[in-house]
Amino acid sequence: NGHACLDFRVPRRELMRRALLGAAGLCVADSPAIRAWAAAPPGKPAGKARSVIQIWMWGGPAHLDTFDPKPEAGNDYCGPFAKPIETNVPGIRIGEMLPLLAKQAEKYAIIRGLTHSSNAHEIATYMVQTGHNPGERLQWPCVGAVVSFFKGYQAGYHGQIPPYVVLTEAQGRASEGGFLGARYKPFATGGDPTQTPFAVEGIVAPGISQEQQRQRREWLDQLNTLRHAAPNTPAMKALVQSEEEAYDMILGSGAKVFDLSTEKDELRERYGKSRFGQSCLVARRLVEQGVPYITINYPGWDTHKNHSTLMRQQLPELDKGLA
């Protein structure tokens, strides 16, 4: 019939292992603690997180320089960054170039055992973002798209800004909607948040003021005779709604989220005036607006030469923005 047959045969040793595990599970399940747990009323989930800010460090920072220092390994492994600093959590040390993060170690968890099987950046990125190997029949959605699916518009999200935002450049096929469809792709801002204005693609037009945008909208409305001739058709209603949502993004509160000129210079300096630091500040403002998932695409970590020199620039930027 053209469909592949499924093979449910299990080797004898595996069958015995599963049987023993099942028997052990039945014994444990009959314990007083398990019975008490089963009888207890279900509680609310403990998780309180409303948004995720994913900082994607293209190329991968060296773990020895950042959150997994091993000075005892010697100079051949550690290079010049061989003096890790103590954090405010006893027993945890991190790289010497991250002093601000060292003061906040109680606020984050370090996972030092995560790895994957690929040395190719693009393949590894796809694996980490989707949980699948490239080349499979399905194009899998990235984690941001999945969050957008479960926490986005169909789940009650009503924000003007799309539920999945990437600052500032998308990650290619590793930030796609996959089989969920184009609706769940990220909104990639483009532009540079260190500039005033932050020229977000599709929202902030360089060289055009807000007043000019309003005038253009009025002129477009006057020229749109079809809209006035058939205002009540379903197609026209959908078109008008889409147009209004787009202009709300351009002229309403949506655009204001990306306007960092409203922030005090002192706060902007705390994040760092780098592109990464200001992206972190924008991400914070997006979280305050209820956006469920934000990715900061942070390039510059694929250091095949001048590593130490580049790290002396990159790591302080990371420290300031992330802290």
C-alpha positions in Angstrom: 0.0 0.0 0.0 3.0 2.3 -0.2 3.4 2.7 3.6 6.4 1.5 5.5 5.8 -1.4 7.9 6.5 -0.8 11.6 8.7 -3.4 13.3 7.6 -4.0 16.9 10.0 -6.9 17.6 11.9 -6.5 20.9 15.1 -8.6 21.7 14.8 -11.0 24.6 17.3 -9.1 26.8 15.4 -5.8 26.3 12.1 -7.5 27.0 13.5 -8.9 30.3 14.9 -5.5 31.2 11.6 -3.8 30.6 9.7 -6.4 32.6 12.1 -6.0 35.6 11.7 -2.2 35.4 8.0 -2.6 35.3 7.9 -4.9 38.3 10.2 -2.5 40.3 7.9 0.4 39.3 4.9 -1.5 40.7 6.7 -2.0 44.0 7.5 1.6 44.3 4.0 2.7 43.3 2.7 0.7 46.2 4.8 2.7 48.7 3.0 5.0 51.3 4.7 8.1 49.9 3.4 7.4 46.4 -0.1 6.7 47.7 -0.1 10.0 49.6 1.1 11.9 46.5 -1.6 10.3 44.4 -4.3 11.1 46.9 -3.3 14.8 47.2 -5.3 17.2 45.1 -3.6 18.5 42.0 -1.9 21.9 42.5 -1.1 24.7 40.1 2.1 24.5 38.1 5.0 26.0 39.9 6.3 27.9 36.9 5.7 31.6 36.8 7.7 32.6 33.8 5.7 34.8 31.3 8.5 35.4 28.8 11.8 34.1 27.6 14.8 36.1 26.4 17.1 33.7 24.5 20.6 35.1 24.0 22.0 33.2 21.0 25.8 33.6 20.8 26.6 32.7 17.2 29.8 30.6 17.0 29.7 29.6 20.6 31.7 31.2 23.4 34.5 29.2 24.9 33.2 27.6 28.1 36.7 27.9 29.7 36.5 31.7 29.3 33.0 32.1 30.6 31.0 29.8 32.9 33.2 26.7 33.1 36.8 27.8 33.9 39.4 25.1 34.5 42.6 27.0 35.5 44.2 23.8 36.8 44.3 22.5 33.3 47.2 24.8 32.5 48.0 27.5 30.0 47.7 25.2 27.0 44.0 24.9 27.6 43.1 28.1 29.4 45.3 30.6 27.7 45.4 34.1 29.3 42.1 33.7 31.1 43.3 31.6 33.9 42.1 33.5 37.0 38.5 32.7 37.5 36.6 34.7 40.1 34.4 33.6 43.0 30.7 34.4 42.6 28.3 35.4 45.4 27.3 31.7 45.6 29.9 29.7 47.5 31.6 27.1 45.4 30.8 28.6 42.0 33.5 30.3 40.0 33.1 31.9 36.5 35.5 33.6 34.1 37.5 36.6 35.3 36.0 38.9 32.5 32.4 38.5 34.0 32.6 40.4 37.3 29.0 41.8 37.2 27.5 38.4 36.5 29.6 37.0 39.4 27.7 39.3 41.8 24.3 37.8 40.7 25.0 34.1 40.6 22.0 33.4 42.8 19.7 34.5 39.9 20.9 32.0 37.3 21.6 28.3 36.9 24.7 27.0 35.1 24.3 23.7 33.1 27.8 22.4 32.3 26.9 19.0 30.9 25.0 20.0 27.7 26.5 19.1 24.4 25.7 17.8 20.9 27.3 15.8 18.2 28.0 18.3 15.4 31.0 20.5 14.7 29.2 22.4 11.9 27.7 25.7 13.2 24.6 25.7 11.0 23.7 22.0 11.7 24.3 22.4 15.4 22.2 25.5 15.5 19.3 23.7 13.9 19.7 20.8 16.3 19.7 23.0 19.4 16.8 25.3 18.2 14.5 22.5 17.0 15.6 19.4 18.9 16.0 17.5 15.6 18.6 16.6 13.0 18.5 18.5 9.7 17.6 16.4 6.7 14.5 14.8 8.1 11.3 14.8 6.1 9.7 17.4 8.2 11.0 21.0 8.6 10.7 21.3 12.4 9.7 24.6 14.1 12.3 26.3 16.4 11.5 26.7 20.0 10.4 30.3 19.6 7.9 29.3 17.0 6.6 26.6 19.4 6.2 29.1 22.2 4.4 31.4 19.7 2.0 28.6 18.8 1.1 27.8 22.4 1.4 31.4 23.9 0.6 33.5 20.9 -2.6 34.9 19.3 -4.6 31.7 19.4 -3.8 31.3 23.1 -5.1 34.7 24.0 -2.2 37.0 23.3 -3.5 40.4 22.2 -0.3 42.4 21.9 0.4 44.7 18.9 3.9 43.3 18.6 4.2 39.7 17.3 4.7 37.1 20.0 8.1 36.0 18.7 10.7 38.7 18.1 14.3 38.4 17.0 16.8 41.2 17.6 18.1 42.1 15.2 18.8 39.5 12.4 17.0 36.1 12.1 19.0 32.9 12.3 18.1 31.4 8.9 16.3 28.1 8.9 17.0 27.7 12.6 14.4 30.4 13.4 11.6 29.2 11.1 8.1 28.2 11.8 8.7 24.8 10.2 5.5 22.8 9.7 3.6 25.2 11.9 3.7 27.7 9.0 4.8 31.2 8.2 2.5 32.7 10.8 4.9 31.5 13.5 8.1 32.8 12.1 9.8 35.5 14.1 9.5 39.2 13.6 13.1 40.2 12.9 13.6 43.8 13.7 16.7 44.6 11.6 18.2 47.9 12.3 20.7 49.0 15.0 19.4 49.8 18.6 22.4 52.0 19.3 21.1 54.4 16.6 18.4 57.0 17.1 15.8 56.2 15.9 16.1 52.4 16.1 15.0 51.8 12.5 12.9 48.7 13.0 12.0 47.2 9.6 8.4 47.8 8.7 7.8 50.1 11.7 10.3 52.9 11.6 11.0 54.4 8.2 14.3 56.3 8.1 13.9 59.9 7.2 10.1 59.9 7.7 8.5 61.5 10.7 5.5 60.3 12.6 3.5 63.2 11.2 4.4 62.3 7.7 3.3 58.8 8.3 -0.1 60.0 9.5 -0.4 62.2 6.4 0.4 59.3 4.2 -2.2 57.2 5.9 -4.9 59.9 5.3 -4.0 60.2 1.7 -4.1 56.5 1.2 -7.5 56.4 2.8 -8.8 59.1 0.4 -7.4 57.3 -2.6 -8.8 53.9 -1.6 -12.2 54.2 -3.3 -12.8 50.4 -3.3 -12.7 50.4 0.5 -15.5 53.0 0.6 -17.5 51.3 -2.1 -17.6 47.9 -0.5 -16.9 48.4 3.2 -18.9 45.5 4.5 -17.6 42.6 2.5 -15.6 39.9 4.5 -12.5 40.4 2.3 -12.5 44.2 2.8 -13.1 43.9 6.6 -10.1 41.6 6.9 -8.0 43.9 4.8 -9.0 46.9 6.9 -8.3 45.1 10.1 -4.8 44.1 8.9 -4.2 47.7 7.8 -5.2 49.1 11.2 -3.1 46.6 13.0 -0.1 47.6 10.9 -0.6 51.3 11.5 -1.0 50.6 15.2 2.4 49.1 15.1 3.8 52.1 13.2 2.0 55.0 14.9 0.8 53.4 18.2 2.4 52.0 21.3 4.0 49.2 19.3 6.6 51.6 17.8 7.2 53.2 21.2 8.6 50.0 22.6 11.5 50.3 20.3 12.1 54.0 21.0 15.1 53.9 23.4 15.3 57.7 23.4 12.7 57.7 26.1 15.0 55.9 28.5 17.3 57.8 30.8 20.9 57.8 29.6 22.0 56.4 32.9 19.9 53.3 32.4 21.2 52.9 28.8 24.7 53.1 30.0 24.1 50.4 32.6 23.3 48.0 29.8 26.2 49.2 27.7 26.1 51.3 24.6 27.0 48.3 22.5 24.6 46.8 20.0 24.2 43.8 22.3 23.6 45.9 25.4 21.0 48.0 23.8 19.3 44.9 22.4 19.1 43.6 26.0 17.3 46.8 26.9 14.9 46.5 24.0 14.3 42.8 25.1 13.4 44.0 28.6 10.9 46.5 27.2 9.3 43.8 25.0 8.9 41.6 28.1 7.2 44.4 29.9 4.8 44.6 27.0 4.0 40.9 27.4 5.9 39.5 24.4 6.3 35.7 25.1 9.6 35.0 23.3 12.5 37.2 22.3 15.8 36.1 20.8 18.9 38.3 20.8 21.1 37.1 18.0 24.6 38.0 19.2 27.3 37.3 16.6 31.1 37.5 17.0 31.9 34.3 18.9 33.3 32.3 16.1 36.9 33.2 16.8 39.4 31.3 14.7 42.1 33.9 15.3 42.9 36.8 17.6 40.7 35.0 20.2 42.0 36.6 23.3 41.9 40.1 21.9 38.3 39.7 20.7 37.3 38.2 24.0 38.6 41.2 25.9 36.0 43.2 23.8 33.2 40.7 23.7 33.1 39.5 27.3 32.7 42.9 29.0 29.8 43.6 26.6 28.2 40.3 27.5 28.8 40.9 31.2 27.2 44.4 31.2 24.2 43.6 29.0 23.3 40.2 30.6 23.9 41.4 34.2 
